[in-house]
Amino acid sequence: NDSRPDILIKASIDIKPENGGNIVKIILQAIEVSSRGVLASLPEIETPSFATTNYGYLVTRLLKENNALEGFIISLNSSFAETIENGFKITIIIESPNESVYKLKNEVGDNFDTLSDLIIKWLKSNANKNLYGRISSSENVLKFDEYRIPLKDENNENFDITGFEIKLRKSIRTLLKEIDGKGAQFTPIINEGTIKIILP
């Protein structure tokens, strides 16, 4: 069974009275449901002021002008194909607040690697096709932007951000166990294509 991104089309339509008529503004976005990433967007476009309340006509006219809808669909198809080829795009944030028992700077094992070093190593090795964007790291926060996860797992089953969160959580708990022999529990937060982990 083929794994394909589910896409949500969000349309924002604003009607504003002006000069005895109505102006219609439209913004379109195509959003990949699992990662919440924007696959394509149509920047705000608007009609001149027309003396009509036939808003359907105004919207249709606006989308046909300058091939606006056609351009949106072309952009969407291109992004859709790229997602199938390279995987979902997500953001990963790992925080270690001052009150956390576990710190990103904690050393793990006998090689003097920090917890942050080992998490980065694991994330790099598990990025789909070795694709990820900028890595930012500080004493309290580790962040991966535009991190790619596959549409299929190693068993060729459909895969998504929830499945990846499980793998990441288990990996980090294993590292925490190396620090104190326990590996404290924590609950990652998944929201709008972002996995956020606050170390206990």
Backbone as JSON Lines, residues from 0, in Angstrom:
{"i":0,"aa":"N","n":[0.82,-1.19,0.0],"ca":[0.0,0.0,0.0],"c":[0.85,1.24,0.0]}
{"i":1,"aa":"D","n":[0.58,2.06,-0.94],"ca":[1.37,3.27,-1.12],"c":[1.1,4.25,0.0]}
{"i":2,"aa":"S","n":[2.18,4.88,0.47],"ca":[2.03,5.94,1.48],"c":[2.14,7.28,0.78]}
{"i":3,"aa":"R","n":[1.11,8.05,0.89],"ca":[1.11,9.38,0.26],"c":[0.68,10.41,1.29]}
{"i":4,"aa":"P","n":[1.25,11.6,1.2],"ca":[0.85,12.64,2.17],"c":[-0.62,13.0,2.02]}
{"i":5,"aa":"D","n":[-1.29,13.19,3.15],"ca":[-2.64,13.75,3.15],"c":[-2.5,15.27,3.13]}
{"i":6,"aa":"I","n":[-3.26,15.91,2.28],"ca":[-3.11,17.36,2.09],"c":[-4.41,18.06,2.47]}
{"i":7,"aa":"L","n":[-4.26,19.13,3.24],"ca":[-5.38,19.98,3.62],"c":[-5.23,21.32,2.91]}
{"i":8,"aa":"I","n":[-6.28,21.74,2.22],"ca":[-6.27,23.05,1.56],"c":[-7.0,24.05,2.46]}
{"i":9,"aa":"K","n":[-6.27,25.07,2.88],"ca":[-6.87,26.11,3.72],"c":[-7.07,27.37,2.88]}
{"i":10,"aa":"A","n":[-8.31,27.84,2.87],"ca":[-8.64,29.05,2.11],"c":[-9.13,30.12,3.07]}
{"i":11,"aa":"S","n":[-8.49,31.27,3.01],"ca":[-8.92,32.41,3.81],"c":[-9.49,33.46,2.86]}
{"i":12,"aa":"I","n":[-10.77,33.76,3.03],"ca":[-11.45,34.72,2.15],"c":[-11.96,35.88,3.0]}
{"i":13,"aa":"D","n":[-11.55,37.07,2.64],"ca":[-11.92,38.27,3.4],"c":[-12.7,39.21,2.48]}
{"i":14,"aa":"I","n":[-13.87,39.64,2.93],"ca":[-14.71,40.55,2.15],"c":[-14.74,41.91,2.83]}
{"i":15,"aa":"K","n":[-14.38,42.95,2.08],"ca":[-14.28,44.28,2.68],"c":[-15.05,45.29,1.83]}
{"i":16,"aa":"P","n":[-16.06,45.95,2.4],"ca":[-16.78,47.0,1.66],"c":[-15.85,48.2,1.41]}
{"i":17,"aa":"E","n":[-15.91,48.72,0.17],"ca":[-15.08,49.9,-0.14],"c":[-15.63,50.6,-1.38]}
{"i":18,"aa":"N","n":[-15.72,51.91,-1.3],"ca":[-16.14,52.73,-2.44],"c":[-17.45,52.26,-3.06]}
{"i":19,"aa":"G","n":[-18.43,51.94,-2.23],"ca":[-19.74,51.53,-2.74],"c":[-19.79,50.13,-3.28]}
{"i":20,"aa":"G","n":[-18.73,49.37,-3.16],"ca":[-18.7,48.0,-3.64],"c":[-18.04,47.09,-2.62]}
{"i":21,"aa":"N","n":[-17.57,45.94,-3.08],"ca":[-16.91,44.98,-2.2],"c":[-15.59,44.51,-2.8]}
{"i":22,"aa":"I","n":[-14.6,44.4,-1.95],"ca":[-13.31,43.83,-2.34],"c":[-13.19,42.45,-1.69]}
{"i":23,"aa":"V","n":[-12.75,41.49,-2.47],"ca":[-12.55,40.13,-1.95],"c":[-11.05,39.83,-1.96]}
{"i":24,"aa":"K","n":[-10.55,39.38,-0.8],"ca":[-9.15,38.97,-0.67],"c":[-9.09,37.47,-0.41]}
{"i":25,"aa":"I","n":[-8.1,36.81,-1.0],"ca":[-7.98,35.35,-0.85],"c":[-6.53,34.99,-0.51]}
{"i":26,"aa":"I","n":[-6.38,34.05,0.41],"ca":[-5.09,33.41,0.68],"c":[-5.33,31.9,0.65]}
{"i":27,"aa":"L","n":[-4.52,31.17,-0.11],"ca":[-4.62,29.71,-0.17],"c":[-3.33,29.09,0.36]}
{"i":28,"aa":"Q","n":[-3.49,28.0,1.11],"ca":[-2.35,27.22,1.57],"c":[-2.67,25.74,1.45]}
{"i":29,"aa":"A","n":[-1.69,24.97,0.99],"ca":[-1.8,23.51,0.99],"c":[-0.87,22.99,2.08]}
{"i":30,"aa":"I","n":[-1.45,22.27,3.05],"ca":[-0.7,21.83,4.23],"c":[-0.68,20.31,4.29]}
{"i":31,"aa":"E","n":[0.52,19.75,4.5],"ca":[0.65,18.31,4.68],"c":[0.19,17.99,6.1]}
{"i":32,"aa":"V","n":[-0.8,17.11,6.22],"ca":[-1.51,16.92,7.49],"c":[-0.6,16.39,8.59]}
{"i":33,"aa":"S","n":[0.25,15.41,8.31],"ca":[1.07,14.8,9.35],"c":[2.1,15.76,9.93]}
{"i":34,"aa":"S","n":[2.85,16.41,9.06],"ca":[3.93,17.29,9.53],"c":[3.47,18.73,9.72]}
{"i":35,"aa":"R","n":[2.31,19.09,9.17],"ca":[1.77,20.46,9.17],"c":[2.63,21.41,8.35]}
{"i":36,"aa":"G","n":[3.48,20.86,7.51],"ca":[4.31,21.69,6.66],"c":[3.51,22.27,5.5]}
{"i":37,"aa":"V","n":[3.84,23.49,5.09],"ca":[3.17,24.14,3.97],"c":[3.8,23.66,2.67]}
{"i":38,"aa":"L","n":[3.01,23.0,1.84],"ca":[3.5,22.49,0.57],"c":[3.43,23.55,-0.52]}
{"i":39,"aa":"A","n":[2.43,24.39,-0.48],"ca":[2.27,25.45,-1.47],"c":[1.42,26.55,-0.88]}
{"i":40,"aa":"S","n":[1.67,27.77,-1.33],"ca":[0.85,28.88,-0.84],"c":[0.6,29.88,-1.97]}
{"i":41,"aa":"L","n":[-0.55,30.48,-1.91],"ca":[-0.9,31.55,-2.84],"c":[-0.96,32.83,-2.0]}
{"i":42,"aa":"P","n":[-0.01,33.72,-2.19],"ca":[-0.01,34.96,-1.4],"c":[-1.32,35.72,-1.57]}
{"i":43,"aa":"E","n":[-1.61,36.6,-0.64],"ca":[-2.88,37.35,-0.67],"c":[-3.06,38.08,-1.99]}
{"i":44,"aa":"I","n":[-4.17,37.82,-2.63],"ca":[-4.55,38.54,-3.85],"c":[-5.93,39.13,-3.62]}
{"i":45,"aa":"E","n":[-6.26,40.21,-4.32],"ca":[-7.56,40.85,-4.1],"c":[-8.12,41.42,-5.39]}
{"i":46,"aa":"T","n":[-9.44,41.52,-5.42],"ca":[-10.13,42.11,-6.55],"c":[-10.21,43.62,-6.35]}
{"i":47,"aa":"P","n":[-10.45,44.35,-7.44],"ca":[-10.85,45.75,-7.27],"c":[-12.24,45.79,-6.61]}
{"i":48,"aa":"S","n":[-12.72,46.96,-6.28],"ca":[-14.04,47.09,-5.67],"c":[-15.11,46.92,-6.74]}
{"i":49,"aa":"F","n":[-16.04,45.94,-6.51],"ca":[-17.14,45.7,-7.44],"c":[-18.46,45.89,-6.7]}
{"i":50,"aa":"A","n":[-19.42,46.5,-7.38],"ca":[-20.74,46.72,-6.79],"c":[-21.58,45.46,-6.94]}
{"i":51,"aa":"T","n":[-21.2,44.41,-6.22],"ca":[-21.94,43.15,-6.27],"c":[-21.76,42.41,-4.95]}
{"i":52,"aa":"T","n":[-22.75,41.59,-4.63],"ca":[-22.61,40.71,-3.47],"c":[-22.47,39.25,-3.92]}
{"i":53,"aa":"N","n":[-22.24,39.06,-5.22],"ca":[-22.01,37.71,-5.75],"c":[-20.54,37.34,-5.51]}
{"i":54,"aa":"Y","n":[-20.28,36.97,-4.27],"ca":[-18.89,36.73,-3.88],"c":[-18.28,35.52,-4.58]}
{"i":55,"aa":"G","n":[-19.11,34.54,-4.92],"ca":[-18.62,33.38,-5.66],"c":[-18.03,33.8,-7.0]}
{"i":56,"aa":"Y","n":[-18.73,34.74,-7.67],"ca":[-18.23,35.26,-8.96],"c":[-16.89,35.96,-8.76]}
{"i":57,"aa":"L","n":[-16.79,36.77,-7.71],"ca":[-15.56,37.52,-7.47],"c":[-14.39,36.58,-7.17]}
{"i":58,"aa":"V","n":[-14.65,35.54,-6.38],"ca":[-13.59,34.58,-6.05],"c":[-13.13,33.85,-7.32]}
{"i":59,"aa":"T","n":[-14.1,33.4,-8.12],"ca":[-13.76,32.7,-9.36],"c":[-12.96,33.59,-10.29]}
{"i":60,"aa":"R","n":[-13.39,34.82,-10.44],"ca":[-12.69,35.76,-11.3],"c":[-11.26,35.99,-10.82]}
{"i":61,"aa":"L","n":[-11.12,36.14,-9.51],"ca":[-9.81,36.42,-8.93],"c":[-8.85,35.26,-9.14]}
{"i":62,"aa":"L","n":[-9.34,34.03,-8.96],"ca":[-8.47,32.87,-9.12],"c":[-8.07,32.62,-10.57]}
{"i":63,"aa":"K","n":[-8.92,33.07,-11.5],"ca":[-8.62,32.87,-12.92],"c":[-7.65,33.92,-13.45]}
{"i":64,"aa":"E","n":[-7.64,35.09,-12.81],"ca":[-6.77,36.16,-13.29],"c":[-5.31,35.78,-13.08]}
{"i":65,"aa":"N","n":[-4.5,36.07,-14.1],"ca":[-3.06,35.82,-14.03],"c":[-2.72,34.36,-13.71]}
{"i":66,"aa":"N","n":[-3.67,33.45,-14.02],"ca":[-3.45,32.02,-13.79],"c":[-3.04,31.73,-12.34]}
{"i":67,"aa":"A","n":[-3.64,32.45,-11.41],"ca":[-3.27,32.31,-10.01],"c":[-3.5,30.89,-9.5]}
{"i":68,"aa":"L","n":[-4.66,30.32,-9.8],"ca":[-4.97,28.97,-9.33],"c":[-4.07,27.94,-10.0]}
{"i":69,"aa":"E","n":[-3.83,28.13,-11.3],"ca":[-2.97,27.19,-12.02],"c":[-1.56,27.19,-11.42]}
{"i":70,"aa":"G","n":[-1.06,28.39,-11.09],"ca":[0.27,28.48,-10.49],"c":[0.32,27.8,-9.13]}
{"i":71,"aa":"F","n":[-0.76,27.93,-8.36],"ca":[-0.84,27.29,-7.06],"c":[-0.8,25.77,-7.2]}
{"i":72,"aa":"I","n":[-1.56,25.25,-8.17],"ca":[-1.62,23.8,-8.38],"c":[-0.27,23.26,-8.86]}
{"i":73,"aa":"I","n":[0.4,24.0,-9.73],"ca":[1.73,23.58,-10.21],"c":[2.71,23.51,-9.04]}
{"i":74,"aa":"S","n":[2.68,24.53,-8.18],"ca":[3.55,24.55,-7.01],"c":[3.24,23.4,-6.06]}
{"i":75,"aa":"L","n":[1.95,23.12,-5.87],"ca":[1.53,22.03,-5.0],"c":[2.0,20.69,-5.54]}
{"i":76,"aa":"N","n":[1.82,20.45,-6.83],"ca":[2.24,19.18,-7.44],"c":[3.74,18.97,-7.3]}
{"i":77,"aa":"S","n":[4.5,20.05,-7.48],"ca":[5.95,19.97,-7.35],"c":[6.36,19.61,-5.92]}
{"i":78,"aa":"S","n":[5.75,20.28,-4.94],"ca":[6.06,20.02,-3.54],"c":[5.6,18.62,-3.12]}
{"i":79,"aa":"F","n":[4.46,18.2,-3.65],"ca":[3.92,16.87,-3.35],"c":[4.89,15.79,-3.82]}
{"i":80,"aa":"A","n":[5.39,15.94,-5.05],"ca":[6.34,14.97,-5.61],"c":[7.64,14.97,-4.8]}
{"i":81,"aa":"E","n":[8.07,16.17,-4.38],"ca":[9.31,16.28,-3.6],"c":[9.15,15.62,-2.24]}
{"i":82,"aa":"T","n":[7.97,15.72,-1.63],"ca":[7.73,15.08,-0.34],"c":[7.74,13.56,-0.48]}
{"i":83,"aa":"I","n":[7.13,13.04,-1.52],"ca":[7.14,11.6,-1.75],"c":[8.57,11.11,-1.96]}
{"i":84,"aa":"E","n":[9.38,11.9,-2.64],"ca":[10.77,11.53,-2.92],"c":[11.64,11.6,-1.67]}
{"i":85,"aa":"N","n":[11.5,12.67,-0.87],"ca":[12.46,12.93,0.21],"c":[11.89,12.78,1.62]}
{"i":86,"aa":"G","n":[10.58,12.64,1.75],"ca":[10.0,12.43,3.07],"c":[9.35,13.67,3.65]}
{"i":87,"aa":"F","n":[8.65,13.44,4.79],"ca":[8.01,14.53,5.51],"c":[9.06,15.46,6.11]}
{"i":88,"aa":"K","n":[8.72,16.72,6.23],"ca":[9.63,17.72,6.8],"c":[9.08,18.13,8.18]}
{"i":89,"aa":"I","n":[9.86,17.9,9.24],"ca":[9.41,18.23,10.58],"c":[10.47,19.06,11.31]}
{"i":90,"aa":"T","n":[10.1,19.56,12.49],"ca":[11.02,20.28,13.37],"c":[11.14,19.5,14.67]}
{"i":91,"aa":"I","n":[12.36,19.43,15.21],"ca":[12.6,18.72,16.47],"c":[13.25,19.69,17.45]}
{"i":92,"aa":"I","n":[12.66,19.81,18.63],"ca":[13.2,20.69,19.67],"c":[13.36,19.88,20.96]}
{"i":93,"aa":"I","n":[14.56,19.91,21.52],"ca":[14.83,19.23,22.79],"c":[15.33,20.28,23.76]}
{"i":94,"aa":"E","n":[14.62,20.42,24.89],"ca":[14.96,21.46,25.85],"c":[15.41,20.84,27.18]}
{"i":95,"aa":"S","n":[16.34,21.5,27.81],"ca":[16.79,21.14,29.14],"c":[16.77,22.39,30.02]}
{"i":96,"aa":"P","n":[15.6,22.71,30.59],"ca":[15.5,23.91,31.43],"c":[16.43,23.82,32.64]}
{"i":97,"aa":"N","n":[16.63,24.94,33.27],"ca":[17.54,24.97,34.42],"c":[17.12,23.99,35.52]}
{"i":98,"aa":"E","n":[15.8,23.75,35.63],"ca":[15.32,22.86,36.69],"c":[15.4,21.38,36.32]}
{"i":99,"aa":"S","n":[15.78,21.06,35.08],"ca":[15.87,19.66,34.64],"c":[17.0,18.93,35.37]}
{"i":100,"aa":"V","n":[16.75,17.67,35.7],"ca":[17.8,16.83,36.29],"c":[18.85,16.49,35.23]}
{"i":101,"aa":"Y","n":[18.38,16.19,34.02],"ca":[19.27,15.83,32.92],"c":[19.6,17.08,32.11]}
{"i":102,"aa":"K","n":[20.87,17.27,31.83],"ca":[21.34,18.42,31.07],"c":[21.91,17.97,29.72]}
{"i":103,"aa":"L","n":[21.72,18.79,28.72],"ca":[22.29,18.47,27.41],"c":[23.81,18.36,27.47]}
{"i":104,"aa":"K","n":[24.43,19.02,28.44],"ca":[25.89,19.0,28.56],"c":[26.38,17.82,29.4]}
{"i":105,"aa":"N","n":[25.45,17.01,29.98],"ca":[25.87,15.82,30.75],"c":[26.69,14.89,29.87]}
{"i":106,"aa":"E","n":[27.78,14.36,30.41],"ca":[28.58,13.4,29.66],"c":[28.0,12.0,29.84]}
{"i":107,"aa":"V","n":[28.04,11.23,28.75],"ca":[27.46,9.89,28.73],"c":[28.53,8.89,28.31]}
{"i":108,"aa":"G","n":[28.71,7.82,29.08],"ca":[29.66,6.78,28.71],"c":[31.1,7.19,28.95]}
{"i":109,"aa":"D","n":[32.02,6.37,28.37],"ca":[33.45,6.54,28.63],"c":[34.17,7.38,27.58]}
{"i":110,"aa":"N","n":[33.44,7.85,26.56],"ca":[34.1,8.61,25.49],"c":[33.95,10.13,25.67]}
{"i":111,"aa":"F","n":[33.35,10.52,26.79],"ca":[33.17,11.94,27.12],"c":[32.27,12.67,26.12]}
{"i":112,"aa":"D","n":[31.38,11.91,25.45],"ca":[30.37,12.55,24.6],"c":[29.29,13.15,25.5]}
{"i":113,"aa":"T","n":[28.8,14.32,25.15],"ca":[27.69,14.88,25.91],"c":[26.38,14.29,25.41]}
{"i":114,"aa":"L","n":[25.33,14.46,26.21],"ca":[24.0,14.0,25.8],"c":[23.61,14.66,24.48]}
{"i":115,"aa":"S","n":[23.91,15.96,24.36],"ca":[23.62,16.68,23.12],"c":[24.37,16.07,21.94]}
{"i":116,"aa":"D","n":[25.65,15.74,22.12],"ca":[26.44,15.12,21.04],"c":[25.77,13.85,20.54]}
{"i":117,"aa":"L","n":[25.33,13.01,21.47],"ca":[24.79,11.71,21.1],"c":[23.4,11.81,20.49]}
{"i":118,"aa":"I","n":[22.61,12.77,20.96],"ca":[21.3,12.98,20.33],"c":[21.48,13.47,18.89]}
{"i":119,"aa":"I","n":[22.41,14.4,18.7],"ca":[22.69,14.9,17.34],"c":[23.15,13.75,16.45]}
{"i":120,"aa":"K","n":[24.04,12.91,16.98],"ca":[24.54,11.76,16.2],"c":[23.4,10.84,15.8]}
{"i":121,"aa":"W","n":[22.49,10.55,16.75],"ca":[21.36,9.67,16.44],"c":[20.44,10.3,15.39]}
{"i":122,"aa":"L","n":[20.14,11.58,15.56],"ca":[19.24,12.25,14.61],"c":[19.85,12.3,13.21]}
{"i":123,"aa":"K","n":[21.14,12.58,13.12],"ca":[21.79,12.61,11.82],"c":[21.71,11.24,11.14]}
{"i":124,"aa":"S","n":[21.94,10.19,11.9],"ca":[21.95,8.84,11.31],"c":[20.56,8.35,10.96]}
{"i":125,"aa":"N","n":[19.52,8.96,11.53],"ca":[18.15,8.53,11.26],"c":[17.36,9.49,10.36]}
{"i":126,"aa":"A","n":[18.02,10.55,9.88],"ca":[17.35,11.46,8.95],"c":[17.17,10.77,7.6]}
{"i":127,"aa":"N","n":[15.98,10.87,7.04],"ca":[15.73,10.23,5.75],"c":[16.65,10.81,4.68]}
{"i":128,"aa":"K","n":[17.42,9.93,4.03],"ca":[18.36,10.32,2.98],"c":[19.38,11.36,3.47]}
{"i":129,"aa":"N","n":[19.62,11.34,4.79],"ca":[20.57,12.28,5.41],"c":[20.18,13.73,5.18]}
{"i":130,"aa":"L","n":[18.86,13.99,5.11],"ca":[18.37,15.33,4.83],"c":[17.85,16.02,6.1]}
{"i":131,"aa":"Y","n":[18.43,17.15,6.41],"ca":[17.96,17.99,7.5],"c":[18.5,19.39,7.26]}
{"i":132,"aa":"G","n":[17.84,20.36,7.87],"ca":[18.26,21.74,7.68],"c":[19.24,22.17,8.75]}
{"i":133,"aa":"R","n":[19.02,23.36,9.25],"ca":[19.95,23.93,10.22],"c":[19.84,23.25,11.59]}
{"i":134,"aa":"I","n":[20.99,23.01,12.22],"ca":[21.04,22.51,13.59],"c":[21.49,23.66,14.48]}
{"i":135,"aa":"S","n":[20.7,23.97,15.5],"ca":[21.12,25.0,16.46],"c":[21.2,24.35,17.83]}
{"i":136,"aa":"S","n":[22.29,24.64,18.53],"ca":[22.53,24.0,19.8],"c":[23.05,25.02,20.81]}
{"i":137,"aa":"S","n":[22.48,24.99,22.01],"ca":[22.95,25.84,23.1],"c":[22.96,24.99,24.37]}
{"i":138,"aa":"E","n":[23.26,25.6,25.48],"ca":[23.33,24.85,26.74],"c":[21.99,24.25,27.11]}
{"i":139,"aa":"N","n":[20.89,24.91,26.72],"ca":[19.56,24.47,27.14],"c":[18.65,23.98,26.01]}
{"i":140,"aa":"V","n":[19.02,24.23,24.77],"ca":[18.12,23.89,23.65],"c":[18.9,23.28,22.49]}
{"i":141,"aa":"L","n":[18.34,22.2,21.95],"ca":[18.85,21.58,20.72],"c":[17.7,21.57,19.72]}
{"i":142,"aa":"K","n":[17.96,22.06,18.5],"ca":[16.88,22.17,17.52],"c":[17.35,21.76,16.13]}
{"i":143,"aa":"F","n":[16.54,20.92,15.47],"ca":[16.73,20.54,14.08],"c":[15.59,21.12,13.27]}
{"i":144,"aa":"D","n":[15.91,21.91,12.25],"ca":[14.89,22.43,11.33],"c":[14.86,21.58,10.06]}
{"i":145,"aa":"E","n":[13.68,21.51,9.44],"ca":[13.5,20.83,8.16],"c":[14.11,19.43,8.17]}
{"i":146,"aa":"Y","n":[13.85,18.72,9.25],"ca":[14.33,17.35,9.4],"c":[13.41,16.42,8.64]}
{"i":147,"aa":"R","n":[13.99,15.52,7.84],"ca":[13.18,14.65,6.99],"c":[13.0,13.27,7.61]}
{"i":148,"aa":"I","n":[11.74,12.8,7.63],"ca":[11.44,11.44,8.05],"c":[10.77,10.72,6.88]}
{"i":149,"aa":"P","n":[10.96,9.42,6.76],"ca":[10.43,8.69,5.6],"c":[8.93,8.5,5.66]}
{"i":150,"aa":"L","n":[8.35,8.2,4.51],"ca":[6.94,7.87,4.45],"c":[6.69,6.4,4.78]}
{"i":151,"aa":"K","n":[7.75,5.57,4.76],"ca":[7.67,4.15,5.09],"c":[8.72,3.8,6.12]}
{"i":152,"aa":"D","n":[8.42,2.84,7.0],"ca":[9.42,2.39,7.95],"c":[10.22,1.23,7.37]}
{"i":153,"aa":"E","n":[11.09,0.62,8.19],"ca":[11.95,-0.46,7.7],"c":[11.17,-1.71,7.31]}
{"i":154,"aa":"N","n":[9.92,-1.82,7.77],"ca":[9.07,-2.95,7.39],"c":[8.12,-2.6,6.25]}
{"i":155,"aa":"N","n":[8.37,-1.44,5.62],"ca":[7.56,-0.96,4.49],"c":[6.13,-0.63,4.91]}
{"i":156,"aa":"E","n":[5.95,-0.33,6.19],"ca":[4.65,0.13,6.69],"c":[4.61,1.65,6.66]}
{"i":157,"aa":"N","n":[3.4,2.2,6.53],"ca":[3.26,3.65,6.53],"c":[3.84,4.25,7.81]}
{"i":158,"aa":"F","n":[4.5,5.38,7.68],"ca":[5.23,6.0,8.79],"c":[4.87,7.47,8.85]}
{"i":159,"aa":"D","n":[4.88,8.03,10.06],"ca":[4.56,9.46,10.19],"c":[5.28,10.03,11.4]}
{"i":160,"aa":"I","n":[4.96,11.27,11.75],"ca":[5.65,11.96,12.83],"c":[5.45,11.26,14.18]}
{"i":161,"aa":"T","n":[4.29,10.62,14.39],"ca":[4.04,9.91,15.64],"c":[4.95,8.69,15.77]}
{"i":162,"aa":"G","n":[5.1,7.96,14.67],"ca":[6.01,6.81,14.67],"c":[7.45,7.23,14.93]}
{"i":163,"aa":"F","n":[7.84,8.37,14.36],"ca":[9.21,8.84,14.58],"c":[9.4,9.3,16.03]}
{"i":164,"aa":"E","n":[8.39,9.92,16.59],"ca":[8.48,10.37,18.0],"c":[8.74,9.18,18.92]}
{"i":165,"aa":"I","n":[8.12,8.05,18.65],"ca":[8.33,6.86,19.48],"c":[9.79,6.41,19.43]}
{"i":166,"aa":"K","n":[10.36,6.37,18.22],"ca":[11.76,5.97,18.07],"c":[12.69,6.95,18.77]}
{"i":167,"aa":"L","n":[12.42,8.25,18.62],"ca":[13.27,9.26,19.23],"c":[13.17,9.2,20.76]}
{"i":168,"aa":"R","n":[11.97,9.05,21.27],"ca":[11.78,8.96,22.73],"c":[12.54,7.78,23.32]}
{"i":169,"aa":"K","n":[12.44,6.61,22.69],"ca":[13.14,5.42,23.18],"c":[14.66,5.62,23.15]}
{"i":170,"aa":"S","n":[15.15,6.25,22.09],"ca":[16.58,6.49,21.96],"c":[17.09,7.4,23.08]}
{"i":171,"aa":"I","n":[16.35,8.49,23.34],"ca":[16.78,9.43,24.38],"c":[16.68,8.79,25.76]}
{"i":172,"aa":"R","n":[15.64,8.0,26.01],"ca":[15.53,7.32,27.31],"c":[16.68,6.34,27.52]}
{"i":173,"aa":"T","n":[17.12,5.68,26.45],"ca":[18.27,4.78,26.54],"c":[19.52,5.56,26.94]}
{"i":174,"aa":"L","n":[19.69,6.76,26.37],"ca":[20.84,7.59,26.73],"c":[20.74,8.06,28.18]}
{"i":175,"aa":"L","n":[19.55,8.43,28.62],"ca":[19.38,8.87,30.01],"c":[19.68,7.73,30.98]}
{"i":176,"aa":"K","n":[19.34,6.51,30.59],"ca":[19.62,5.35,31.43],"c":[21.11,5.14,31.61]}
{"i":177,"aa":"E","n":[21.88,5.49,30.56],"ca":[23.34,5.37,30.67],"c":[23.9,6.36,31.68]}
{"i":178,"aa":"I","n":[23.17,7.45,31.9],"ca":[23.65,8.46,32.85],"c":[23.42,8.02,34.29]}
{"i":179,"aa":"D","n":[22.2,7.52,34.58],"ca":[21.88,7.22,35.98],"c":[21.34,5.81,36.22]}
{"i":180,"aa":"G","n":[21.3,4.98,35.17],"ca":[20.81,3.62,35.34],"c":[19.31,3.5,35.39]}
{"i":181,"aa":"K","n":[18.59,4.62,35.22],"ca":[17.12,4.61,35.32],"c":[16.45,4.95,34.0]}
{"i":182,"aa":"G","n":[16.81,6.08,33.41],"ca":[16.16,6.49,32.17],"c":[14.76,7.01,32.42]}
{"i":183,"aa":"A","n":[14.66,8.17,33.07],"ca":[13.37,8.72,33.49],"c":[12.4,8.89,32.33]}
{"i":184,"aa":"Q","n":[11.12,8.79,32.65],"ca":[10.08,8.95,31.64],"c":[9.84,10.44,31.35]}
{"i":185,"aa":"F","n":[9.39,10.69,30.12],"ca":[8.95,12.03,29.73],"c":[7.96,11.87,28.6]}
{"i":186,"aa":"T","n":[7.17,12.88,28.38],"ca":[6.13,12.82,27.34],"c":[6.38,13.89,26.3]}
{"i":187,"aa":"P","n":[6.81,13.5,25.1],"ca":[7.01,14.49,24.02],"c":[5.68,15.13,23.62]}
{"i":188,"aa":"I","n":[5.77,16.34,23.11],"ca":[4.6,17.06,22.61],"c":[4.72,17.13,21.08]}
{"i":189,"aa":"I","n":[3.67,16.72,20.4],"ca":[3.63,16.83,18.94],"c":[2.59,17.86,18.57]}
{"i":190,"aa":"N","n":[3.01,18.91,17.87],"ca":[2.08,19.97,17.5],"c":[2.56,20.66,16.23]}
{"i":191,"aa":"E","n":[1.68,20.77,15.24],"ca":[1.96,21.51,14.02],"c":[3.29,21.1,13.37]}
{"i":192,"aa":"G","n":[3.52,19.79,13.29],"ca":[4.73,19.32,12.63],"c":[5.99,19.44,13.45]}
{"i":193,"aa":"T","n":[5.86,19.66,14.75],"ca":[7.03,19.82,15.62],"c":[6.96,18.78,16.75]}
{"i":194,"aa":"I","n":[8.08,18.11,17.0],"ca":[8.23,17.27,18.17],"c":[9.03,18.07,19.19]}
{"i":195,"aa":"K","n":[8.46,18.26,20.36],"ca":[9.15,18.99,21.43],"c":[9.31,18.09,22.64]}
{"i":196,"aa":"I","n":[10.56,17.96,23.1],"ca":[10.87,17.15,24.26],"c":[11.5,18.05,25.32]}
{"i":197,"aa":"I","n":[10.94,18.01,26.53],"ca":[11.52,18.71,27.67],"c":[12.1,17.65,28.59]}
{"i":198,"aa":"L","n":[13.41,17.66,28.75],"ca":[14.06,16.64,29.56],"c":[13.64,16.8,31.02]}
{"i":199,"aa":"P","n":[13.37,15.66,31.69],"ca":[12.94,15.72,33.09],"c":[14.1,16.12,34.01]}
